[in-house]
Amino acid sequence: MSDHGFSPGPGPTPVAAFPANADLPVDVVVYGPDIPDESALRLLGPTEGKRLLVLGAGRGHTAVALAAQGAHVIVVDVHHDRLEEARRLADAHEVKLELHHGDLAELAFVRADTIDGAVSVHELGRLDDLDRVLRQVNRVLRTGSALVASFPHPASLMLDDSEPGPPRVVRPYNDRSSRVVGDVRVHPRTIAELFVSFGRANFRVDTLLEPPVEHDEPSPFWSETMTLVPATVVVRGRKDGI
């Protein structure tokens, strides 16, 4: 069982459960399964010497990758076990992380305008109140800095390929009801809703990507739906001056 509590069945691991069961590198940020990573997308810019906030520990790979590049990395997660897994991974690779247990919207321990960048991999899609988190992240970021966040693509959440045969459409694109994947609850949002949420929190969205899948070494998440619709959407919102 992964740190997300998802027990895979005979089929692929659902993308919404990422990064559960993912064997990720610790030298580059990976935004989703079977898509180009940060070395190709180049969304973060130089990270050495930067103070970076990671929202959601995952299994620790994102935070360790950034720390290995010379960043001071602050990780926030509501789950003790994920923070401990991140700590163990950091120790194994001899890097330091600043770990904080708590809600992703509770960033009072971070002073305003002191963070050089923020990253979240598939974590914000599990939040009911996305706007509250985005407002807090905007508060702590320096002017001109960015939040880069990936989400399960809302089109992929429409499809079910757990049964033999072509994937079935099981929900409307704009269905806002949450979906349970293993023990992870996902809150689908359309592309337009993501754009509006970032704007309400005073982020200027300067990049919105629906990366194509890569087929060289398929992950446990690979499924036929990835040939039909994007699996991950990546948004970069920049905090501009008033």
Buried (B, 14 or more C-beta within 10 A) or exposed (E): EBBBEBEBEEEBBBBBBBBBBBEBEBBBBBBBBBBBBBEEBEBBEEBEEBBBBBBBBBBBBBBBBBBBBEBBBBBBBBBEEBBBBBBEBBEEBEBEBBBBBEBBBBBEEBEEEBBBBBBBBBBBBBBEEBBBBBBBBBBBBBEEBBBBBBBBBBBBBBBBBBEEEEBEEEBEEEBEEEBEBBEBBBBBBBBEBBBBBBEEBBBEBEBBBBBEBBEEEBBBBBBEBBEBBBBBBBBBBBBEEE
